[in-house]
Amino acid sequence: MIKSRPKLIIFLLLSIVIFFVISYARGYRFDFKDKKISSTGILAISSSPKAAKVFINKNLKGVTDLNVTLHPGNYDIEIIKDGYIPYKKSISLKGEIVETVDPILFPINPSLSPLSNLGIVNAFRVDQTDNLILISENGTDTDGIYFFDASNKPITIFAPLKVLMLKNKLPEGSNLEKSSILFSHDYKQAIIEIPIGNLSNSYLLSLNTENQEAFDVTTSKLSLIDAWKNEKNKEIVKVLETFPSNIQKIASDSFDIVSFSPEQTKILYKSLTNESIPMIIKPSLIASNQSKEERNIKTGGLYVYDKKEDKNYKISDGNLSIDNIIWYSDSKRLIYKETDRISISSYDGSNRQTVYSGPFDYKFYSVNSDGKLLILANLNPKSNKLPDLYVVGIR
């Protein structure tokens, strides 16, 4: 019995050490003020770019990236870096939980670099691809329809444009500036509708090569569009099949889907009916997004549903045009086009910031997969009558 006592002591000591190691790992700390062990949470704070100062409740805690252990409670976080717009967020921290804060810091004065010098009267984003259609019409031999690849390959000044069709291939009197365009489900073709006097003609364009002649599809346009819509709907159904079955049904019946996020885990949609979004994940995931949800959707409202966390957020009551909001390239943010500025928010609509308020043509904006903003702008209207394509260096 006496011989077994040292083993018992060793076992007890090891048990105590293991207990404290596990408790420490789970966030328990000794509170010297209250003289007791209490749970804590961790704020994992990073930023892009890094080396930004982190203030918690106005106290400097260090620079990104860093982890801060704190007692449960409400905390105001501010991340500051010279030359960048400050980021602010309020967090309710719980014990034994790691909350992540990882903002992109946008420059106060973004750079502008020209990407074309044709004189662009209109531009179209090829849905959520990196491709653009640019329309030039300034009375020269270069007037026409161009294809531009704005992917994250090195962007050079006046990057080469691919001619899709020159204006001299179209009937006399064609007004390219007032044209509109609709893309096929696979983005290999497009129908461009061009006013000619009091009428308009529709032409089928290949987006892979130069079109040597105008292929008039005015009489068959509607049937062609219907076929493309059917194929597009099949693709939407395939993506929806990755969502919970209850959400699939509601999305089919009550969602006018504007777009899926680039990683296809979130839906930006306009509500067609008053509906209630059922809870799929019960209880909610630990350390999930703390922004206020809205699961009772109203007709005409604009919302985002996130399938990873089973959360639904209201973006607008319906006063925001769906043409004026697109996904940012990281699927975590939304971009808004306003009358005099372009803003970015978190995908739940919070932390909205103006990232560009310089001159730009209101009818077009886009973003490439590298997170750079694309606009039409005329920086010298005294000498130049038409805008051109610019990249705005917000990253």
Secondary structure, 3 states (H helix, E strand, C coil): CCCHHHHHHHHHHHHHHHHHHHHHHCCEEEECCCCEEEECEEEEECCECCCCEEEECCEEEEECCEEEEECCEEEEEEEECCCECCEEEEEEECCCCEEEECCECCECCCEEEECCCCCEEEEEECCCCCEEEEEECCCCCCCEEEEEECCCCCCCCCCCCEEEEEHHHCCCCECHHHCEEEECCCCCEEEEEEEECCEEEEEEEECCCCCCCCEECCCCHHHHHHHHHHHHHHHHHHHHCCCCHHHHHHHHHHEEEEEECCCCCEEEEEECCCEECCCCCCCCCCCCCCCCCCCEECCCCEEEEECCCCEEEEEECCCCCHHHEEECCCCCEEEEECCCCEEEEECCCCCCEEEECCCCCCCCEEECCCCCEEEEECCCCCCCCCCEEEEEECC
